[in-house]
């Protein structure tokens, strides 16, 4: 389960080890937006060298690569046994995913070892989400709302309702493709943790099960929101036990509410988490 993924600039090697020792489920080394063009080569070399020194596999390590040929160079440099996935920035089509997969096949430690998280940052990408989600190697989608909002001319309000349609489309595409739930967008204001909590709860209600973060201070809030409570687990376990004892079909829970197979599937999903 990926509740939180912490972006770490690829040109800040002094932060790599700190991130690995922190609370994130994924350390996401960023070779794209966080790195100025003049520093791309240096950052790639720093990340590749550090990855060769890492021996632990948890938290998982992902690398966000640049679009196009520059991203192919990134993948050839960083593909190794400690990289669980690459995050394809500005993914626009399933064809781009297949091309990236072919590059990974040339350099990964074993066939299919490195998965792909496709980052959707444009209107075209969101509309192509179903095809992208079904492409080989894609294990998860991520939505990047800064570029998307700018392209669409959307100005999100405090409750971010203006973004619900695009978020739901990404959840729908992920579910239809049978891949992991998508990773929610970053929130750039890392000081307002109350607003972060409200926003993250709204994402959970829409079907997201994790979120990208840009600062370690955001991790406790995001991890908490996406972790089922003990009470949630107890209720889910009781509901599944009651359903199995009734040998399926429609039944009532302890509060007298109707329960069918769809409700039980939701409870089982929570218990799997």
C-alpha positions, 0 to 999 in steps of 0.5 A: 500500500502506498499512502504517501510518496515524498518528492526529493529533488534529484540535485539535493543528495544530502536529502536522499538518506534523510528521506529514506529514513523518514515516514514516507511509503515511497521516496520519489527522487525527482529528476524533472521539475525540481531540477533546473535544466543546467543541473539535469546531468549532475542530478542524474549522476548523483541519483544513479550513484546514490542508488548503487549505495542503497541496500534496503528496499523499504521504503520503496524508491521511485524516480520521476524522469523527464519527458521524451529522450531526456527521460530515456537517458534518465531511465538508462542511468537509474534502472537498478535493483533498488528502483521499484518504479519510474514516474513518467512525467507529462505522460500523454499516451499509451504509446509513450508508456510502451516506448518507456517500457522498451527502454526499461527492458534494455537496462532493468535488472530482470524482466518486468522488475520496474513498474511505471507510474504515469503522471497525467498533467494535461486535459489530453492525458486525463481523457486518455487515462483509460488507455494509459492505465491499461498499458504494459507495466503501468501499476498506478496513475498520478494526477498533476494538477498544477499544469492541468489547472493552468491549461484548463483555466481552472482556479480551485477554491478552498474545497477544490470541488472544481477538480473533482471531475478530473480526479474521478476520471483518473480513479475510474480509469485505474479501477477499470484497468485493474491497477492500484488506486491513483496517487493524489496530487501534491499540495504546495502549501506545506505549512497549512496542515489542517487544509492538507487534511481536509483536502486529503480526506476529500481525495480518500472519499473520491477513491484515492488511497495515497498522495504525493507530498513535497515536504516531510511535514505533510507525511504524518497527516497523509499517512493517517488519513489513508490508514484505516482506524482500528474501529474501521477494521473491527467493523469490517471484520465483523461485517465480513464474518456476519456475511460469511456466516449467512452464506452470502446473499442480502443480510442486515448488519448490527445496525439493521442496515442492508448489506449485500455483496458490494458492501462486503467487497468494500469491507474486504478491500479495507481489510486487505489494506 
